[in-house]
């Protein structure tokens, strides 16, 4: 669904993929398809083209503007809960240490250490910077005299998407801006 190189190489003309309700399938990572996949979906009548790039591709008999925003014709119901991954954990905690707020050298920490019966679950694992993780060691935050900003919870997919809106990619095509709710200046 997502191709990370598309953001790094915007000249590749990726298409922003919207659900049938015209909201992005995903904010973080941003739901993008290569132009070839978007064109194929157009011809299979699985998507509606909402906006185009100025760039065209040509066949012997036709010229076609590349789609920059497409909307699925059938609604895809998002999963209620996201997968428990390192990236999603960092996103839940907004890429910040839950002990000191640092954004550097991030790792993950078992709030109740495994040696004390703590499990590797959403509710017991949090983002920590390496110095805080080392300082806490095999103790609970209370035992280590450390304050935790917020108790770890199992987030919903909606909560992660909401957090993802705060971390826009470095590149946003102009035609995407009306469908993304990041802090962009609105025209009067």
NORKACOR-V464315 format. One record per backbone hydrogen bond with DSSP energy under -1.0 kcal/mol. CO is the residue of the C=O (numbers start at 0). NH is the residue of the N-H. Records with the same first field share a line. If there is no record, write none. Layout:
# NORKACOR-V464315
CO: NH / NH
This chain:
# NORKACOR-V464315
2: 5
3: 7
4: 8
8: 11
9: 12
14: 32
15: 69
16: 24
17: 71
18: 21
22: 18
25: 30
30: 16
32: 14
33: 37
34: 38
35: 39
36: 40
37: 41
38: 42
39: 43
40: 45
41: 44
45: 72
47: 70
50: 67 / 68
54: 65
56: 63
61: 58
63: 56
65: 52
67: 15
68: 49 / 50
69: 17
70: 47
79: 156
82: 84
84: 88
85: 89
86: 90
87: 91
88: 92
89: 94
90: 93
96: 100
97: 148
101: 96
104: 129
106: 127
108: 125
112: 115 / 117
113: 116
118: 120
120: 123 / 124
123: 110
125: 108
126: 97
127: 106
128: 132
129: 133
130: 134
131: 135
132: 136
135: 138
139: 143
140: 145
141: 144
155: 159
156: 160
157: 161
158: 162
159: 163
160: 164
162: 165
163: 166
172: 175
175: 178
181: 183
